Amino acid sequence: MTEFSQQTAIIVGAARGIGRAAAERLAGRGVAIVAYDRDEGALQETARAFADKGLSFTSQAVDITEEKAVDAAVAETLKASPSLHILINCAGSTGRTGIKTHEVEAENFDEVYRINLRGAFLMTKAVLPAMLARDYGRILHVASIAGKDGNAGMQAYSATKAGLIGFVKSAGKDYAETGITINALAPAVIYTDMVAAMPDHQVKYMTDRIPMKRTGQLAEAAAVIEWIVSPDCSFTTGFTFDLSGGRATY
Ligand SMILES: NC(=O)c1ccc[n+]([C@@H]2O[C@H](COP(=O)([O-])OP(=O)(O)OC[C@H]3O[C@@H](n4cnc5c(N)ncnc54)[C@H](O)[C@@H]3O)[C@@H](O)[C@H]2O)c1
């Protein structure tokens, strides 16, 4: 079994938030991190912070909604690191929140779909051949409690995260007889830039539903992510792990 110290991980959305926390945690375990994000400035700033700490981190600016860009980025990554072990996809968008279904603009719905679902599909498709070639892989998509329960005021987000959970259920079974697992994680509120950008009443609505009555910490997200993508987590695929402070007990 390959140890973390010999592994390479693509982490999408690693410039900030949950993706950055996961990248830092895994880099600390010796994983070579290849960070993808569409925000080039934030990516460069994160790269500098990792370099200051002596952590392995290379980065590529890529928008995962674009098929050609995704294929080119993954090809470039594989040229530098032919054995790819882990994909963690943390790219996500809430779209407009705090509004009712009849107020959602179709363009905004489409944009959220392109990031949360199409991007997840494109990234998964692009990395699978390299993982199949070595019969090993850990793919993790960060979905959301909104995809399980549905959050009022977040229709596009809830629908596309539910779609992502369904995608993982299906894709996990496709590769269940290989060494590749494909799972999702469904956090409730973890305080990041994404949450800071939402209206206060929307954040209160979500936090009030958490039985622990607090938001999750980035370190708590990174810890569960490390376990899911580890070699030890080998008998679970197509599953959506919980990170909701007791909100989801199913
Ligand atoms: N923070 C929470 O409370 C929470 C709760 C449940 C689920 N999630 C999910 O966890 C994931 C990470 O959330 P976060 O709070 O860290 O978000 P964030 O907004 O802080 O970070 C997301 C990163 O993804 C990048 N990104 C967005 N679209 C992209 C694209 N098309 N291509 C490449 N990069 C792109 C952004 O530039 C950003 O750096 C998201 O999928 C989010 O939906 C977050």
The ligand as an SDF file (V2000), in Angstrom:
LIG
                    3D

 44 48  0  0  0  0  0  0  0  0999 V2000
  -18.1160   26.5110    3.9960 N   0  0  0  0  0  0  0  0  0  0  0  0
  -19.2370   25.8300    4.2410 C   0  0  0  0  0  0  0  0  0  0  0  0
  -19.9790   26.0700    5.2080 O   0  0  0  0  0  0  0  0  0  0  0  0
  -19.6250   24.7050    3.3300 C   0  0  0  0  0  0  0  0  0  0  0  0
  -20.6910   23.8840    3.7430 C   0  0  0  0  0  0  0  0  0  0  0  0
  -21.0640   22.8460    2.9230 C   0  0  0  0  0  0  0  0  0  0  0  0
  -20.3990   22.6070    1.7470 C   0  0  0  0  0  0  0  0  0  0  0  0
  -19.3650   23.4160    1.3730 N   0  0  0  0  0  0  0  0  0  0  0  0
  -18.7000   23.1380    0.1120 C   0  0  0  0  0  0  0  0  0  0  0  0
  -17.3230   22.9680    0.3640 O   0  0  0  0  0  0  0  0  0  0  0  0
  -16.5760   23.4110   -0.7760 C   0  0  0  0  0  0  0  0  0  0  0  0
  -15.5450   24.4500   -0.3150 C   0  0  0  0  0  0  0  0  0  0  0  0
  -16.2340   25.4990    0.3210 O   0  0  0  0  0  0  0  0  0  0  0  0
  -15.4920   26.7650    0.9280 P   0  0  0  0  0  0  0  0  0  0  0  0
  -16.3900   27.3120    1.9600 O   0  0  0  0  0  0  0  0  0  0  0  0
  -14.0850   26.4250    1.2520 O   0  0  0  0  0  0  0  0  0  0  0  0
  -15.5650   27.7380   -0.3320 O   0  0  0  0  0  0  0  0  0  0  0  0
  -14.6540   28.9980   -0.7420 P   0  0  0  0  0  0  0  0  0  0  0  0
  -15.5210   29.8570   -1.5770 O   0  0  0  0  0  0  0  0  0  0  0  0
  -14.0080   29.5560    0.4630 O   0  0  0  0  0  0  0  0  0  0  0  0
  -13.5390   28.3040   -1.6690 O   0  0  0  0  0  0  0  0  0  0  0  0
  -13.8820   27.6990   -2.8790 C   0  0  0  0  0  0  0  0  0  0  0  0
  -12.7410   27.8280   -3.8570 C   0  0  0  0  0  0  0  0  0  0  0  0
  -13.1550   27.1920   -5.0810 O   0  0  0  0  0  0  0  0  0  0  0  0
  -12.7180   28.0070   -6.1530 C   0  0  0  0  0  0  0  0  0  0  0  0
  -13.5550   27.7910   -7.3210 N   0  0  0  0  0  0  0  0  0  0  0  0
  -14.8670   28.1300   -7.4500 C   0  0  0  0  0  0  0  0  0  0  0  0
  -15.2840   27.8400   -8.6820 N   0  0  0  0  0  0  0  0  0  0  0  0
  -14.2380   27.2990   -9.3440 C   0  0  0  0  0  0  0  0  0  0  0  0
  -14.0630   26.8050  -10.6530 C   0  0  0  0  0  0  0  0  0  0  0  0
  -15.0550   26.8270  -11.5630 N   0  0  0  0  0  0  0  0  0  0  0  0
  -12.8510   26.3060  -11.0130 N   0  0  0  0  0  0  0  0  0  0  0  0
  -11.8380   26.3100  -10.1160 C   0  0  0  0  0  0  0  0  0  0  0  0
  -11.9460   26.7850   -8.8730 N   0  0  0  0  0  0  0  0  0  0  0  0
  -13.1330   27.2660   -8.4870 C   0  0  0  0  0  0  0  0  0  0  0  0
  -12.8250   29.4380   -5.6410 C   0  0  0  0  0  0  0  0  0  0  0  0
  -12.0150   30.3370   -6.3780 O   0  0  0  0  0  0  0  0  0  0  0  0
  -12.3820   29.2830   -4.1910 C   0  0  0  0  0  0  0  0  0  0  0  0
  -10.9900   29.5060   -4.0240 O   0  0  0  0  0  0  0  0  0  0  0  0
  -17.6070   23.9810   -1.7610 C   0  0  0  0  0  0  0  0  0  0  0  0
  -17.9410   22.9900   -2.6990 O   0  0  0  0  0  0  0  0  0  0  0  0
  -18.8040   24.2780   -0.8790 C   0  0  0  0  0  0  0  0  0  0  0  0
  -20.0050   24.2360   -1.6010 O   0  0  0  0  0  0  0  0  0  0  0  0
  -18.9720   24.4620    2.1520 C   0  0  0  0  0  0  0  0  0  0  0  0
  1  2  1  0
  2  3  2  0
  2  4  1  0
  4  5  1  0
  4 44  2  0
  5  6  2  0
  6  7  1  0
  7  8  2  0
  8  9  1  0
  8 44  1  0
  9 10  1  0
  9 42  1  0
 10 11  1  0
 11 12  1  0
 11 40  1  0
 12 13  1  0
 13 14  1  0
 14 15  2  0
 14 16  1  0
 14 17  1  0
 17 18  1  0
 18 19  2  0
 18 20  1  0
 18 21  1  0
 21 22  1  0
 22 23  1  0
 23 24  1  0
 23 38  1  0
 24 25  1  0
 25 26  1  0
 25 36  1  0
 26 27  1  0
 26 35  1  0
 27 28  2  0
 28 29  1  0
 29 30  1  0
 29 35  2  0
 30 31  1  0
 30 32  2  0
 32 33  1  0
 33 34  2  0
 34 35  1  0
 36 37  1  0
 36 38  1  0
 38 39  1  0
 40 41  1  0
 40 42  1  0
 42 43  1  0
M  CHG  2   8   1  16  -1
M  END
$$$$
